Amino acid sequence: MSTNPASLRRWLAIAVLPVFMPLSGCGFHLAGTVGSLPQDMANTCIQSNEPYGYLENQLRNSIRAQGFKVSDTCTDKTAVLTIVKHSFERRVLAVNAEGRPQEYLLTYKVTFRLDDGNGKTLLQDSTLKLQTEQAYEVINELGAGRRQGVLLQHLQREASRLILLRLQALGKKLPQPAKN
């Protein structure tokens, strides 16, 4: 067997290929590669009461990463992804012997809708609800507030990913425009 790099790469590809071939046959996809967004979203505008919030920026970056354009202004030629509402709630899960909180349940809800450039609704109002727990230490009160902010950003990143997956699934259902 030759030891030149091109030959080694070829042998490696031949050895690894049979391992990954069955995965593609069973419908396995890497995370975030379910499909492409609907073609109606080629030019998209994101409407929200917080246009440059963390969730909206995550969505904007993810849509652009798929090769689609995101406009700052909505016109009659742009699809409109509307963040109808989003909310964050903190609820006490456990208290210590003195009645002080030890653990919180953090809940993030987001409702969104997609309309095409003609005002036709492509995806009705859909709500996502994400939750996580946060341990709370009285001695580290300042750090707990920062930790809560980090957890909220994590929930918003996950919400952005799930919204994109729903939009990609919608892209598979919608009729694709005829190619010339």
Residue frames as a rotation matrix with the C-alpha (Angstrom) as fourth column:
MET 1
0.581 0.814 0.000 0.00
0.814 -0.581 0.000 0.00
0.000 0.000 -1.000 0.00
SER 2
-0.162 -0.616 0.771 1.28
0.587 -0.688 -0.427 3.46
0.794 0.383 0.473 -0.93
THR 3
-0.127 0.058 -0.990 1.85
0.957 -0.256 -0.137 6.07
-0.261 -0.965 -0.023 1.78
ASN 4
-0.900 -0.163 0.404 1.19
0.291 -0.914 0.281 9.19
0.323 0.371 0.871 -0.24
PRO 5
-0.825 0.548 -0.136 -1.58
-0.145 -0.438 -0.887 11.42
-0.546 -0.712 0.441 1.22
ALA 6
-0.313 0.741 -0.594 -3.96
-0.949 -0.215 0.232 11.15
0.044 0.636 0.770 -1.77
SER 7
-0.415 0.092 -0.905 -3.84
-0.225 0.954 0.200 7.35
0.881 0.287 -0.375 -1.62
LEU 8
-0.932 0.039 -0.360 -4.47
0.353 0.314 -0.881 7.33
0.079 -0.949 -0.306 2.14
ARG 9
-0.651 0.733 -0.196 -7.48
-0.575 -0.645 -0.503 9.65
-0.495 -0.215 0.842 1.74
ARG 10
-0.238 0.550 -0.801 -8.93
-0.826 0.319 0.465 7.39
0.511 0.772 0.378 -0.96
TRP 11
-0.590 -0.039 -0.806 -8.56
0.194 0.963 -0.188 4.29
0.784 -0.267 -0.561 1.24
LEU 12
-0.948 0.252 -0.194 -10.07
0.132 -0.242 -0.961 6.12
-0.289 -0.937 0.196 4.20
ALA 13
-0.446 0.817 -0.366 -13.07
-0.870 -0.492 -0.036 7.20
-0.209 0.302 0.930 2.12
ILE 14
-0.235 0.324 -0.916 -13.58
-0.504 0.765 0.400 3.64
0.831 0.556 -0.017 0.89
ALA 15
-0.765 -0.115 -0.633 -13.39
0.398 0.689 -0.606 2.28
0.506 -0.716 -0.482 4.45
VAL 16
-0.884 0.402 -0.238 -15.75
0.006 -0.500 -0.866 4.88
-0.467 -0.767 0.439 5.98
LEU 17
-0.677 0.630 -0.381 -18.36
-0.690 -0.364 0.626 4.99
0.255 0.686 0.681 3.19
PRO 18
-0.406 0.579 -0.708 -20.07
0.158 0.807 0.569 1.65
0.900 0.119 -0.419 4.08
VAL 19
-0.733 0.119 -0.670 -20.53
0.678 0.047 -0.733 2.88
-0.056 -0.992 -0.115 7.66
PHE 20
-0.733 0.390 -0.558 -22.46
-0.129 -0.885 -0.448 6.03
-0.668 -0.256 0.699 6.68
MET 21
-0.869 0.409 -0.278 -24.46
-0.278 0.061 0.959 4.70
0.409 0.910 0.061 3.72
PRO 22
-0.453 0.761 -0.465 -27.12
0.757 0.604 0.250 2.96
0.471 -0.239 -0.849 5.89
LEU 23
-0.545 0.232 -0.805 -27.66
0.562 -0.611 -0.557 6.19
-0.621 -0.757 0.203 7.87
SER 24
-0.829 0.245 -0.503 -28.79
-0.475 -0.782 0.403 8.09
-0.295 0.573 0.765 4.77
GLY 25
-0.737 0.551 -0.391 -31.20
-0.013 0.567 0.824 5.28
0.676 0.612 -0.410 3.87
CYS 26
-0.392 0.597 -0.701 -33.01
0.900 0.406 -0.157 5.42
0.191 -0.692 -0.696 7.23
GLY 27
0.536 0.644 0.546 -33.74
0.556 -0.756 0.345 9.16
0.635 0.119 -0.763 6.99
PHE 28
0.327 -0.494 -0.805 -30.91
0.836 -0.246 0.491 10.28
-0.441 -0.834 0.332 9.29
HIS 29
0.496 -0.234 0.837 -29.94
0.416 -0.782 -0.465 13.95
0.762 0.578 -0.290 8.88
LEU 30
-0.628 -0.703 -0.334 -27.47
0.697 -0.318 -0.643 16.08
0.346 -0.636 0.690 10.76
ALA 31
-0.009 0.631 -0.776 -29.12
0.826 -0.433 -0.362 18.57
-0.564 -0.644 -0.517 13.12
GLY 32
-0.002 0.098 -0.995 -30.47
-0.139 -0.985 -0.097 21.59
-0.990 0.139 0.016 11.26
THR 33
-0.818 -0.330 -0.470 -30.47
-0.495 -0.011 0.869 19.88
-0.292 0.944 -0.154 7.85
VAL 34
-0.269 0.811 0.519 -34.10
0.193 0.574 -0.796 18.75
-0.944 -0.114 -0.311 7.69
GLY 35
0.175 0.328 0.928 -34.65
0.979 0.041 -0.199 20.61
-0.103 0.944 -0.314 4.45
SER 36
-0.837 -0.444 0.319 -34.69
0.490 -0.868 0.077 24.07
0.243 0.221 0.945 3.03
LEU 37
-0.596 0.622 -0.507 -36.94
0.077 -0.585 -0.808 26.93
-0.799 -0.521 0.301 3.93
PRO 38
0.361 0.785 0.503 -40.02
0.705 0.124 -0.698 27.60
-0.611 0.607 -0.509 1.76
GLN 39
-0.438 -0.544 0.716 -39.11
0.893 -0.354 0.278 29.45
0.102 0.761 0.641 -1.46
ASP 40
0.535 0.705 0.466 -41.67
0.577 -0.708 0.408 32.10
0.617 0.051 -0.785 -0.46
MET 41
0.852 -0.250 -0.460 -39.08
0.331 -0.422 0.844 33.14
-0.405 -0.871 -0.277 2.15
ALA 42
0.226 -0.808 0.544 -36.43
0.930 0.013 -0.367 34.08
0.290 0.589 0.754 -0.45
ASN 43
-0.634 -0.309 0.709 -36.93
0.066 -0.935 -0.348 37.64
0.770 -0.174 0.613 0.78
THR 44
0.131 0.649 -0.750 -38.19
0.808 0.368 0.460 37.74
0.575 -0.666 -0.476 4.36
CYS 45
-0.294 -0.117 0.949 -39.01
-0.389 -0.892 -0.230 40.41
0.873 -0.437 0.217 6.91
ILE 46
-0.447 0.140 -0.883 -39.18
0.751 0.595 -0.286 39.70
0.486 -0.791 -0.372 10.64
GLN 47
-0.063 0.528 0.847 -41.89
-0.283 -0.823 0.492 41.62
0.957 -0.209 0.201 12.49
SER 48
-0.063 0.007 -0.998 -41.77
0.860 0.508 -0.051 41.85
0.507 -0.861 -0.038 16.24
ASN 49
0.919 0.341 0.199 -42.34
0.183 -0.814 0.551 44.28
0.350 -0.469 -0.811 19.06
GLU 50
0.560 -0.828 -0.012 -38.61
-0.229 -0.169 0.959 43.80
-0.796 -0.534 -0.284 19.75
PRO 51
0.959 0.002 -0.284 -37.13
-0.281 0.148 -0.948 43.93
0.040 0.989 0.142 16.20
TYR 52
0.196 -0.959 -0.204 -33.51
-0.476 0.089 -0.875 43.61
0.858 0.269 -0.439 17.32
GLY 53
0.563 0.074 0.823 -34.00
-0.800 0.298 0.520 41.32
-0.207 -0.952 0.227 20.31
TYR 54
-0.408 -0.811 0.419 -31.91
-0.698 0.573 0.429 38.22
-0.588 -0.117 -0.800 20.86
LEU 55
-0.030 0.487 0.873 -34.49
0.289 0.840 -0.459 35.82
-0.957 0.238 -0.166 19.35
GLU 56
0.885 0.428 -0.185 -35.04
-0.011 -0.377 -0.926 38.01
-0.466 0.821 -0.329 16.30
ASN 57
0.274 -0.870 -0.411 -31.28
-0.939 -0.333 0.080 38.31
-0.206 0.364 -0.908 15.68
GLN 58
-0.477 -0.390 0.788 -30.89
-0.305 0.914 0.268 34.52
-0.825 -0.112 -0.555 15.99
LEU 59
0.378 0.713 0.591 -33.69
0.416 0.439 -0.796 34.02
-0.827 0.547 -0.131 13.42
ARG 60
0.840 -0.099 -0.533 -32.24
-0.443 -0.691 -0.571 36.66
-0.312 0.716 -0.625 11.10
ASN 61
-0.145 -0.987 -0.067 -28.78
-0.914 0.107 0.392 35.03
-0.379 0.118 -0.918 11.18
SER 62
-0.399 0.034 0.916 -30.19
0.005 0.999 -0.035 31.52
-0.917 -0.009 -0.399 10.68
ILE 63
0.691 0.693 0.205 -32.32
0.262 0.023 -0.965 32.56
-0.673 0.721 -0.166 7.69
ARG 64
0.641 -0.536 -0.550 -29.34
-0.749 -0.594 -0.294 34.33
-0.169 0.600 -0.782 6.10
ALA 65
-0.343 -0.813 0.470 -27.18
-0.671 0.562 0.483 31.25
-0.657 -0.150 -0.739 6.72
GLN 66
-0.015 0.420 0.907 -29.59
0.404 0.833 -0.379 29.29
-0.915 0.360 -0.183 4.51
GLY 67
-0.783 -0.427 0.452 -28.94
0.573 -0.214 0.791 31.72
-0.241 0.879 0.412 1.66
PHE 68
0.190 0.915 0.355 -32.13
0.934 -0.280 0.223 33.77
0.303 0.289 -0.908 2.00
LYS 69
-0.648 -0.363 0.669 -32.37
0.251 -0.932 -0.262 37.55
0.719 -0.002 0.695 2.25
VAL 70
-0.010 0.618 -0.787 -33.75
0.997 -0.058 -0.058 39.25
-0.082 -0.784 -0.615 5.36
SER 71
-0.252 0.021 0.967 -35.12
0.426 -0.895 0.131 42.77
0.869 0.445 0.217 4.85
ASP 72
-0.930 -0.080 -0.358 -35.52
0.358 -0.417 -0.836 45.43
-0.083 -0.906 0.416 7.50
THR 73
-0.555 0.780 -0.288 -38.75
-0.679 -0.625 -0.385 46.68
-0.480 -0.018 0.877 5.92
CYS 74
-0.453 0.514 0.728 -41.77
0.447 0.838 -0.314 44.64
-0.772 0.183 -0.609 4.94
THR 75
-0.626 0.296 -0.722 -43.09
-0.715 -0.588 0.379 45.18
-0.312 0.753 0.579 1.42
ASP 76
0.469 0.882 0.047 -45.68
-0.759 0.430 -0.489 43.35
-0.452 0.194 0.871 -0.66
LYS 77
0.496 -0.354 -0.793 -42.89
-0.566 0.561 -0.604 41.18
0.659 0.748 0.078 -2.13
THR 78
-0.599 -0.792 0.118 -41.52
-0.581 0.328 -0.745 39.87
0.551 -0.515 -0.657 1.15
ALA 79
0.114 0.533 -0.838 -42.62
0.434 0.732 0.525 36.99
0.894 -0.424 -0.148 3.30
VAL 80
-0.038 -0.059 0.998 -43.37
-0.706 -0.705 -0.068 38.13
0.708 -0.706 -0.015 6.84
LEU 81
-0.206 -0.099 -0.973 -42.27
0.586 0.785 -0.204 36.06
0.784 -0.612 -0.104 9.82
THR 82
0.126 0.374 0.919 -44.20
-0.472 -0.792 0.387 37.59
0.872 -0.483 0.077 12.70
ILE 83
-0.775 -0.248 -0.581 -43.24
0.439 0.450 -0.778 37.04
0.454 -0.858 -0.239 16.31
VAL 84
0.128 0.953 0.273 -46.76
0.287 -0.299 0.910 37.53
0.950 -0.038 -0.311 17.64
LYS 85
0.673 -0.002 0.739 -45.66
-0.647 -0.485 0.589 37.46
0.357 -0.875 -0.327 21.26
HIS 86
0.043 -0.625 -0.780 -43.00
0.316 0.749 -0.582 36.05
0.948 -0.221 0.230 23.50
SER 87
0.629 0.238 0.741 -42.81
-0.591 -0.472 0.654 35.90
0.505 -0.849 -0.156 27.27
PHE 88
-0.398 -0.782 -0.480 -40.51
0.008 0.520 -0.854 34.80
0.917 -0.344 -0.201 30.04
GLU 89
0.606 0.657 0.448 -41.72
-0.524 -0.093 0.847 33.53
0.598 -0.748 0.288 33.39
ARG 90
-0.601 -0.776 -0.191 -39.95
-0.267 0.420 -0.867 32.43
0.754 -0.470 -0.460 36.56
ARG 91
0.552 0.819 0.157 -41.72
-0.522 0.193 0.831 30.21
0.650 -0.541 0.534 39.09
VAL 92
-0.258 -0.624 0.738 -40.43
-0.966 0.187 -0.180 28.84
-0.026 -0.759 -0.651 42.41
LEU 93
0.147 0.230 -0.962 -40.04
-0.396 0.905 0.156 25.05
0.906 0.359 0.224 42.34
ALA 94
0.312 -0.134 -0.940 -38.47
0.728 0.669 0.147 24.38
0.610 -0.731 0.307 45.74
VAL 95
0.500 -0.155 0.852 -37.85
-0.491 -0.861 0.131 26.29
0.714 -0.483 -0.507 48.96
ASN 96
-0.520 -0.730 -0.442 -35.48
0.065 0.483 -0.873 25.62
0.851 -0.483 -0.204 51.86
ALA 97
-0.278 0.394 -0.876 -36.37
0.913 0.391 -0.114 25.30
0.297 -0.832 -0.469 55.57
GLU 98
-0.678 -0.013 -0.735 -36.42
0.396 -0.849 -0.350 29.10
-0.620 -0.528 0.580 55.96
GLY 99
0.403 0.911 0.091 -38.85
0.523 -0.148 -0.840 29.46
-0.751 0.386 -0.536 53.04
ARG 100
0.041 -0.473 -0.880 -36.24
-0.600 -0.716 0.357 30.90
-0.799 0.513 -0.313 50.65
PRO 101
0.877 0.318 -0.360 -36.25
-0.470 0.411 -0.781 29.75
-0.101 0.854 0.510 47.03
GLN 102
0.057 -0.863 0.502 -33.77
-0.215 0.480 0.850 27.00
-0.975 -0.156 -0.159 46.14
GLU 103
-0.770 -0.245 0.589 -34.88
0.454 0.438 0.776 26.23
-0.449 0.865 -0.226 42.61
TYR 104
-0.164 0.688 -0.707 -36.82
-0.524 -0.668 -0.528 28.03
-0.836 0.283 0.470 39.90
LEU 105
-0.066 0.211 0.975 -38.60
0.796 0.600 -0.076 26.86
-0.602 0.771 -0.208 36.75
LEU 106
-0.500 -0.157 -0.852 -37.86
-0.303 -0.890 0.342 29.21
-0.812 0.429 0.397 33.85
THR 107
0.044 0.617 0.786 -40.44
0.734 0.514 -0.444 29.17
-0.678 0.596 -0.430 31.04
TYR 108
-0.674 -0.225 -0.703 -40.06
-0.307 -0.780 0.545 30.88
-0.672 0.583 0.457 27.65
LYS 109
0.095 0.767 0.635 -43.04
0.646 0.438 -0.626 30.98
-0.758 0.469 -0.454 25.28
VAL 110
-0.710 -0.253 -0.657 -43.01
-0.310 -0.725 0.615 32.30
-0.632 0.640 0.436 21.75
THR 111
0.278 0.821 0.499 -45.89
0.458 0.343 -0.820 32.51
-0.844 0.457 -0.280 19.25
PHE 112
-0.611 -0.556 -0.563 -45.05
-0.286 -0.509 0.812 33.04
-0.739 0.657 0.152 15.58
ARG 113
0.533 0.767 0.358 -46.73
0.243 0.266 -0.933 33.06
-0.810 0.584 -0.045 12.15
LEU 114
-0.692 -0.722 0.014 -45.55
0.196 -0.169 0.966 33.11
-0.695 0.671 0.259 8.52
ASP 115
0.573 0.811 -0.118 -47.33
0.141 -0.240 -0.960 34.98
-0.807 0.534 -0.252 5.73
ASP 116
-0.074 -0.588 0.806 -46.23
0.962 0.170 0.212 35.11
-0.261 0.791 0.553 2.10
GLY 117
-0.896 -0.417 -0.154 -45.72
0.357 -0.881 0.309 38.33
-0.264 0.222 0.939 0.14
ASN 118
-0.631 0.733 0.253 -49.40
0.027 -0.305 0.952 38.42
0.775 0.608 0.173 -0.87
GLY 119
-0.436 0.447 0.781 -50.72
-0.875 -0.414 -0.252 38.27
0.211 -0.793 0.571 2.69
LYS 120
0.512 0.579 -0.634 -51.66
-0.425 0.812 0.399 34.59
0.746 0.065 0.663 2.48
THR 121
0.333 -0.355 0.873 -50.94
-0.905 0.139 0.402 32.76
-0.264 -0.924 -0.275 5.74
LEU 122
0.048 -0.433 -0.900 -48.50
-0.582 0.720 -0.377 29.89
0.812 0.542 -0.217 5.15
LEU 123
-0.524 -0.217 -0.824 -48.20
0.517 0.687 -0.510 28.91
0.677 -0.693 -0.248 8.81
GLN 124
0.528 0.808 0.262 -50.91
0.167 -0.401 0.901 29.73
0.833 -0.432 -0.346 11.36
ASP 125
0.268 -0.381 0.885 -50.02
-0.865 -0.500 0.047 31.03
0.425 -0.778 -0.463 14.81
SER 126
0.475 -0.243 -0.846 -47.79
0.297 0.949 -0.106 28.39
0.828 -0.201 0.523 16.40
THR 127
0.646 -0.221 0.731 -46.62
-0.710 -0.527 0.468 28.46
0.281 -0.821 -0.497 20.00
LEU 128
0.084 -0.700 -0.709 -43.45
0.238 0.705 -0.668 26.95
0.968 -0.113 0.226 21.41
LYS 129
0.808 0.114 0.578 -42.98
-0.521 -0.320 0.791 26.52
0.275 -0.941 -0.199 25.14
LEU 130
0.129 -0.854 -0.505 -39.50
0.182 0.521 -0.834 25.80
0.975 0.015 0.223 26.47
GLN 131
0.893 0.192 0.407 -38.59
-0.358 -0.242 0.902 25.22
0.272 -0.951 -0.148 30.09
THR 132
-0.028 -0.891 -0.454 -35.47
0.226 0.437 -0.871 24.75
0.974 -0.127 0.189 32.17
GLU 133
0.838 0.256 -0.482 -34.66
0.498 0.001 0.867 24.64
0.222 -0.967 -0.127 35.86
GLN 134
0.082 -0.811 0.579 -32.32
-0.109 -0.585 -0.804 26.98
0.991 0.003 -0.136 37.70
ALA 135
0.232 -0.129 -0.964 -30.78
0.920 0.351 0.175 26.20
0.316 -0.928 0.200 41.07
TYR 136
0.491 0.009 0.871 -30.65
-0.069 -0.996 0.049 29.28
0.868 -0.084 -0.489 43.29
GLU 137
-0.030 -0.573 -0.819 -28.03
0.924 0.297 -0.242 29.92
0.382 -0.764 0.521 45.94
VAL 138
0.891 0.427 -0.152 -28.65
0.449 -0.784 0.429 32.74
0.064 -0.451 -0.890 48.42
ILE 139
0.326 -0.852 -0.409 -24.89
0.399 -0.268 0.877 33.23
-0.857 -0.449 0.252 48.90
ASN 140
-0.744 -0.610 0.270 -24.39
0.457 -0.171 0.873 33.80
-0.487 0.773 0.406 45.16
GLU 141
0.209 0.955 -0.208 -27.30
0.488 -0.286 -0.825 36.15
-0.847 0.071 -0.526 44.48
LEU 142
0.153 -0.209 -0.966 -25.47
-0.627 -0.776 0.069 38.30
-0.764 0.595 -0.249 41.91
GLY 143
-0.837 -0.537 -0.101 -24.31
-0.438 0.549 0.712 35.25
-0.327 0.641 -0.695 39.95
ALA 144
-0.482 0.736 0.476 -27.83
0.547 0.677 -0.493 33.82
-0.685 0.023 -0.728 39.95
GLY 145
0.432 0.642 -0.633 -29.16
-0.082 -0.672 -0.736 36.85
-0.898 0.370 -0.238 38.06
ARG 146
-0.198 -0.604 -0.772 -26.44
-0.894 -0.211 0.395 36.51
-0.401 0.768 -0.498 35.43
ARG 147
-0.909 -0.127 0.396 -27.08
-0.037 0.974 0.225 32.77
-0.414 0.190 -0.890 35.18
GLN 148
-0.004 0.989 0.147 -30.77
0.405 0.136 -0.904 33.45
-0.914 0.056 -0.402 34.58
GLY 149
0.393 0.075 -0.916 -29.87
-0.625 -0.709 -0.326 35.75
-0.674 0.701 -0.232 31.67
VAL 150
-0.654 -0.698 -0.293 -27.64
-0.717 0.448 0.533 33.07
-0.241 0.559 -0.794 30.16
LEU 151
-0.718 0.452 0.530 -30.41
0.336 0.891 -0.305 30.48
-0.610 -0.041 -0.791 30.50
LEU 152
0.350 0.853 -0.386 -32.91
0.020 -0.419 -0.908 32.84
-0.936 0.310 -0.164 28.83
GLN 153
0.037 -0.414 -0.909 -30.53
-0.925 -0.359 0.126 33.29
-0.379 0.837 -0.396 25.87
HIS 154
-0.914 -0.342 0.220 -30.16
-0.268 0.914 0.305 29.51
-0.306 0.219 -0.927 25.67
LEU 155
-0.242 0.909 0.339 -33.97
0.461 0.415 -0.785 29.11
-0.854 -0.034 -0.519 25.57
GLN 156
0.486 0.408 -0.773 -34.21
-0.393 -0.688 -0.610 31.78
-0.781 0.600 -0.174 22.84
ARG 157
-0.468 -0.708 -0.529 -31.48
-0.842 0.177 0.509 30.07
-0.267 0.684 -0.679 20.77
GLU 158
-0.871 0.198 0.451 -33.36
0.189 0.980 -0.064 26.78
-0.454 0.029 -0.890 21.09
ALA 159
0.164 0.975 -0.151 -36.65
0.239 -0.188 -0.953 28.51
-0.957 0.120 -0.264 20.16
SER 160
0.157 -0.199 -0.967 -34.97
-0.820 -0.572 -0.016 29.97
-0.550 0.796 -0.253 17.07
ARG 161
-0.847 -0.525 -0.084 -33.73
-0.496 0.724 0.479 26.50
-0.190 0.448 -0.874 16.06
LEU 162
-0.600 0.688 0.409 -37.19
0.462 0.715 -0.526 24.97
-0.654 -0.127 -0.746 16.57
ILE 163
0.338 0.684 -0.646 -38.90
-0.210 -0.615 -0.760 27.76
-0.918 0.392 -0.064 14.60
LEU 164
-0.226 -0.509 -0.831 -36.50
-0.929 -0.143 0.341 27.13
-0.292 0.849 -0.441 11.72
LEU 165
-0.952 -0.092 0.290 -37.19
-0.046 0.985 0.164 23.39
-0.301 0.142 -0.943 11.84
ARG 166
-0.088 0.990 0.114 -40.93
0.410 0.140 -0.901 24.09
-0.908 -0.032 -0.418 11.60
LEU 167
0.380 0.182 -0.907 -40.36
-0.598 -0.699 -0.391 26.42
-0.705 0.691 -0.157 8.67
GLN 168
-0.647 -0.657 -0.387 -38.16
-0.737 0.409 0.538 23.81
-0.196 0.633 -0.749 6.96
ALA 169
-0.732 0.475 0.488 -40.87
0.362 0.879 -0.311 21.18
-0.576 -0.051 -0.816 7.46
LEU 170
0.321 0.849 -0.420 -43.35
0.045 -0.457 -0.888 23.64
-0.946 0.267 -0.185 5.94
GLY 171
-0.095 -0.472 -0.877 -40.98
-0.861 -0.403 0.311 24.04
-0.500 0.784 -0.367 2.98
LYS 172
-0.950 -0.236 0.205 -41.30
-0.135 0.901 0.412 20.31
-0.282 0.364 -0.888 2.29
LYS 173
-0.326 0.917 0.231 -45.13
0.587 0.387 -0.711 20.49
-0.741 -0.096 -0.664 2.33
LEU 174
0.289 0.466 -0.836 -45.56
-0.261 -0.802 -0.537 23.55
-0.921 0.373 -0.110 0.10
PRO 175
0.767 -0.026 0.641 -45.55
0.593 0.412 -0.692 23.14
-0.247 0.911 0.331 -3.68
GLN 176
-0.174 -0.912 -0.371 -42.21
0.407 -0.410 0.816 24.22
-0.897 -0.009 0.443 -5.11
PRO 177
0.442 0.313 -0.841 -42.15
-0.542 -0.653 -0.528 26.67
-0.714 0.689 -0.119 -8.02
ALA 178
0.883 -0.074 0.464 -41.52
0.382 0.690 -0.615 25.09
-0.275 0.720 0.637 -11.44
LYS 179
-0.002 -0.950 -0.313 -37.90
0.043 -0.312 0.949 25.24
-0.999 -0.012 0.041 -12.60
ASN 180
0.735 0.252 -0.630 -37.24
-0.543 -0.339 -0.768 26.54
-0.407 0.907 -0.112 -16.09
